[in-house]
Amino acid sequence: MRTPVISTLILALLSVPTYAITDQERSVLQRLKTELGSVANIISEAQQAANQRDRRQVDYQRLNDDLEKIQQGILDAINAERREPRSLPPVDGDYR
């Protein structure tokens, strides 16, 4: 009973797809990261221009925190290591 469970777990772990982004996707994500940097600057400007006595305030801290999380996720994807195909030993070819 234990061997089939272990075998199933090993098979499940080996069948998990890997995530690898293409060069084109990496380039677009890099551009997006740059654009989000500009958005962060605009948010900072808006925060400085805000009327502190206004009844309705934008929560700039929360907005900045969320933007940082998004930027970090994009950075993680850009910096993800690529998985290169591994070398496998050649097959013998003699099955008799």
Backbone hydrogen bonds, N-H to C=O, Kabsch-Sander energy under -0.5 kcal/mol:
donor,donor_aa,acceptor,acceptor_aa,energy
5,V,1,M,-1.2
6,I,2,R,-2.3
7,S,3,T,-2.8
8,T,4,P,-2.3
9,L,5,V,-2.3
10,I,6,I,-2.6
11,L,7,S,-2.5
12,A,8,T,-2.4
13,L,9,L,-2.3
14,L,10,I,-2.2
15,S,11,L,-1.4
16,V,13,L,-0.8
20,A,18,T,-0.6
26,R,22,T,-2.5
27,S,23,D,-2.2
28,V,24,Q,-2.2
29,L,25,E,-2.6
30,Q,26,R,-2.0
31,R,27,S,-2.0
32,L,28,V,-2.5
33,K,29,L,-2.4
34,T,30,Q,-1.9
35,E,31,R,-2.4
36,L,32,L,-2.6
37,G,33,K,-1.4
38,S,34,T,-1.5
39,V,35,E,-2.0
40,A,36,L,-2.1
41,N,37,G,-1.5
42,I,38,S,-1.9
43,I,39,V,-2.5
44,S,40,A,-2.1
45,E,41,N,-2.1
46,A,42,I,-2.5
47,Q,43,I,-2.4
48,Q,44,S,-2.1
49,A,45,E,-1.8
50,A,46,A,-0.7
50,A,47,Q,-0.7
52,Q,50,A,-0.8
54,D,51,N,-1.5
57,Q,55,R,-0.7
60,Y,58,V,-1.7
63,L,59,D,-2.2
64,N,60,Y,-2.9
65,D,61,Q,-2.5
66,D,62,R,-2.5
67,L,63,L,-2.3
68,E,64,N,-2.5
69,K,65,D,-1.9
70,I,66,D,-2.2
71,Q,67,L,-2.7
72,Q,68,E,-2.5
73,G,69,K,-2.2
74,I,70,I,-2.2
75,L,71,Q,-2.5
76,D,72,Q,-2.6
77,A,73,G,-1.9
78,I,74,I,-2.4
79,N,75,L,-2.4
80,A,76,D,-0.5
80,A,77,A,-0.7
84,E,82,R,-0.8
95,Y,93,G,-0.8
